[in-house]
């Protein structure tokens, strides 16, 4: 976990732009419109209208969560892709069984949605295989005739990723070059292949990153 960010989805920022535009996914905006159109006069949309069937084609990335008093939130429904992303076992029901990073992010989104009485988006940055992925987590509060609080959760990674190794290399002013040996047989290294190089090193060699990366070092 690298960080969290929290954004209201049902509000307008000081520039007048809808904060819903900050989500990367068009069908999240569709879910938000359904949520907003189902709101009554000062009341939240009913659980039955939003969570039961109206988001069928998104169900793989959605979970329905309930919270009763001070008890930890627990799952009523959960899509397979949602489970796969957060590492949630099939038998798991309590959000306390989630990995810590997701437990923190989802719990925060739920708390903020409950306090605001409107949808909230939490952006969770997660490192997977050396890449920083940005996960959108949206919590939409619902009303229900049964006791407790109810939330519809949507979760999906954004398309863009950041190469963590490149980010770290380029964040320093020190010259750094990543080399791979070139073996022409008999275990003898005759040259090196430039796998990665930062701006400081490229400047020291009097060239650019694009000109140097993936070339042989002996030709420099």
VMD Tcl script that draws the C-alpha trace (Angstrom):
set ca {
  {0.00 0.00 0.00}
  {1.41 3.34 -1.06}
  {-1.43 5.71 -0.29}
  {-5.12 6.55 -0.22}
  {-7.21 9.36 -1.64}
  {-10.85 10.13 -0.92}
  {-13.28 11.84 -3.29}
  {-16.97 12.62 -3.08}
  {-18.85 11.44 -6.16}
  {-22.18 13.13 -5.67}
  {-20.85 16.65 -5.20}
  {-19.40 19.46 -7.32}
  {-15.87 20.76 -6.78}
  {-15.06 24.52 -6.56}
  {-14.40 24.67 -10.31}
  {-17.96 23.53 -10.98}
  {-16.92 20.19 -12.51}
  {-18.72 17.07 -11.32}
  {-16.37 15.02 -9.15}
  {-17.90 11.91 -10.73}
  {-15.71 12.69 -13.72}
  {-12.73 11.61 -11.64}
  {-13.68 7.97 -12.00}
  {-12.11 6.18 -14.96}
  {-15.10 3.95 -15.69}
  {-18.23 4.93 -17.62}
  {-20.36 2.27 -15.96}
  {-19.48 3.68 -12.54}
  {-21.11 6.90 -13.72}
  {-24.10 4.82 -14.80}
  {-24.34 3.26 -11.33}
  {-24.08 6.74 -9.80}
  {-26.91 8.03 -11.99}
  {-29.06 5.09 -10.92}
  {-28.21 5.78 -7.29}
  {-29.04 9.49 -7.64}
  {-32.30 8.91 -9.55}
  {-33.44 6.45 -6.86}
  {-32.91 8.95 -4.02}
  {-36.08 10.14 -2.38}
  {-36.68 13.43 -0.56}
  {-33.89 13.29 2.02}
  {-33.68 9.48 1.89}
  {-31.11 7.06 0.54}
  {-31.96 4.72 -2.36}
  {-33.45 1.41 -1.17}
  {-31.24 -1.67 -1.07}
  {-33.77 -3.66 -3.07}
  {-33.80 -1.21 -5.97}
  {-30.05 -0.72 -6.33}
  {-28.46 -3.99 -5.18}
  {-30.98 -6.57 -6.37}
  {-30.66 -7.05 -10.10}
  {-30.24 -3.50 -11.41}
  {-26.45 -3.80 -11.67}
  {-26.37 -7.34 -13.04}
  {-23.69 -6.90 -15.69}
  {-21.38 -5.27 -13.15}
  {-21.99 -7.91 -10.46}
  {-18.55 -9.52 -10.87}
  {-16.87 -6.33 -9.59}
  {-19.41 -5.49 -6.89}
  {-19.99 -6.42 -3.27}
  {-22.89 -5.64 -0.94}
  {-21.88 -4.96 2.64}
  {-23.91 -4.58 5.81}
  {-22.89 -3.10 9.16}
  {-24.86 -3.44 12.39}
  {-23.93 -1.10 15.22}
  {-20.28 -1.39 16.27}
  {-19.84 -4.79 14.64}
  {-17.36 -5.11 11.73}
  {-18.94 -4.84 8.25}
  {-19.76 -8.19 6.64}
  {-20.47 -9.37 3.11}
  {-23.93 -10.18 1.86}
  {-22.86 -10.63 -1.77}
  {-19.48 -10.52 -3.52}
  {-18.45 -10.93 -7.17}
  {-15.61 -13.27 -8.15}
  {-13.44 -10.51 -9.66}
  {-13.93 -8.42 -6.52}
  {-12.76 -11.39 -4.42}
  {-9.77 -12.03 -6.70}
  {-8.51 -8.43 -6.58}
  {-8.69 -8.08 -2.80}
  {-7.60 -11.65 -2.04}
  {-10.88 -12.57 -0.31}
  {-11.39 -16.30 0.35}
  {-14.69 -17.88 -0.74}
  {-15.60 -18.63 2.86}
  {-14.77 -15.12 4.13}
  {-17.64 -12.90 5.26}
  {-16.19 -10.23 7.58}
  {-14.16 -7.37 6.09}
  {-11.71 -7.94 8.95}
  {-10.62 -11.06 7.02}
  {-9.37 -8.86 4.16}
  {-5.66 -8.05 3.74}
  {-4.89 -5.00 5.88}
  {-4.50 -2.55 2.98}
  {-7.92 -3.31 1.52}
  {-9.57 -3.50 4.94}
  {-8.29 0.03 5.63}
  {-9.31 1.44 2.21}
  {-12.76 -0.14 2.06}
  {-13.48 0.70 5.71}
  {-12.54 4.32 5.05}
  {-14.79 4.53 1.96}
  {-17.71 3.08 3.93}
  {-17.20 5.44 6.88}
  {-17.04 8.51 4.62}
  {-20.07 7.43 2.56}
  {-22.03 6.88 5.78}
  {-21.05 10.29 7.20}
  {-21.74 12.17 3.97}
  {-24.91 10.29 3.04}
  {-23.65 10.03 -0.54}
  {-21.20 7.93 -2.60}
  {-17.49 8.15 -1.86}
  {-14.48 7.04 -3.90}
  {-11.28 5.76 -2.33}
  {-8.21 5.35 -4.51}
  {-5.92 2.61 -3.22}
  {-2.39 2.34 -4.64}
  {-1.12 -1.24 -4.55}
  {2.19 -2.72 -5.68}
  {1.78 -5.92 -7.74}
  {4.74 -7.53 -9.57}
  {6.78 -4.33 -9.39}
  {3.96 -2.21 -10.82}
  {1.94 0.37 -8.90}
  {-1.73 -0.24 -9.69}
  {-4.47 2.24 -8.79}
  {-7.61 0.56 -7.48}
  {-10.91 2.45 -7.47}
  {-13.18 1.61 -4.54}
  {-16.61 3.26 -4.54}
  {-19.01 2.95 -1.60}
  {-22.68 3.86 -2.20}
  {-24.85 4.06 0.95}
  {-28.29 2.44 0.78}
  {-31.43 2.39 2.89}
  {-33.04 -0.89 3.92}
  {-36.10 -2.11 5.80}
  {-33.84 -4.45 7.79}
  {-31.70 -3.24 10.73}
  {-28.20 -1.91 10.05}
  {-26.41 0.10 7.40}
  {-26.02 -1.13 3.82}
  {-23.49 -0.26 1.12}
  {-22.89 -1.19 -2.48}
  {-19.14 -1.47 -3.18}
  {-17.56 -1.26 -6.63}
  {-13.90 -2.13 -7.11}
  {-11.63 -2.27 -10.17}
  {-8.01 -1.46 -11.10}
  {-7.48 1.49 -13.42}
  {-5.77 0.84 -16.75}
  {-2.61 2.84 -16.10}
  {0.27 1.38 -14.09}
  {3.57 2.83 -12.89}
  {6.83 0.87 -13.09}
  {8.09 1.17 -9.51}
  {11.74 0.43 -10.42}
  {11.75 3.20 -13.05}
  {10.04 5.57 -10.64}
  {12.68 4.99 -7.97}
  {15.58 5.24 -10.43}
  {14.38 8.53 -11.87}
  {13.60 10.08 -8.49}
  {17.30 10.40 -7.61}
  {19.92 12.88 -8.84}
  {22.56 10.15 -8.73}
  {23.55 8.56 -12.06}
  {22.17 5.01 -12.26}
  {22.51 2.49 -15.09}
  {21.05 -1.03 -15.10}
  {23.22 -3.43 -17.14}
  {22.74 -6.99 -18.37}
  {25.87 -8.99 -19.36}
  {26.24 -10.18 -22.95}
  {27.74 -13.68 -23.07}
  {29.23 -14.81 -26.38}
  {29.98 -18.28 -25.10}
  {32.26 -20.06 -22.61}
  {30.83 -17.93 -19.79}
  {32.90 -14.92 -20.80}
  {31.23 -11.52 -20.60}
  {32.29 -9.42 -23.58}
  {29.93 -6.48 -23.19}
  {26.87 -5.16 -21.37}
  {23.38 -4.29 -22.53}
  {21.81 -1.11 -21.08}
  {18.45 -2.21 -19.63}
  {17.66 1.04 -17.83}
  {19.26 4.41 -17.34}
  {18.11 7.56 -15.58}
  {18.38 11.17 -16.72}
  {21.40 11.90 -14.53}
  {23.40 9.07 -16.11}
  {22.29 9.97 -19.64}
  {23.30 13.59 -19.07}
  {26.70 12.50 -17.76}
  {27.24 10.53 -20.99}
  {26.10 13.50 -23.05}
  {23.04 11.83 -24.52}
  {19.38 11.04 -23.81}
  {17.61 8.10 -22.21}
  {15.94 7.14 -25.52}
  {19.31 7.12 -27.32}
  {21.08 5.01 -24.70}
  {18.50 2.51 -23.45}
  {18.70 -0.97 -25.04}
  {22.13 -0.31 -26.58}
  {25.49 -1.91 -25.87}
  {27.65 -0.12 -23.30}
  {30.91 -0.65 -25.22}
  {29.65 1.55 -28.03}
  {29.37 4.53 -25.68}
}
mol new
graphics top color blue
foreach p $ca { graphics top sphere $p radius 0.5 }
foreach p [lrange $ca 0 end-1] q [lrange $ca 1 end] { graphics top cylinder $p $q radius 0.2 }
display resetview
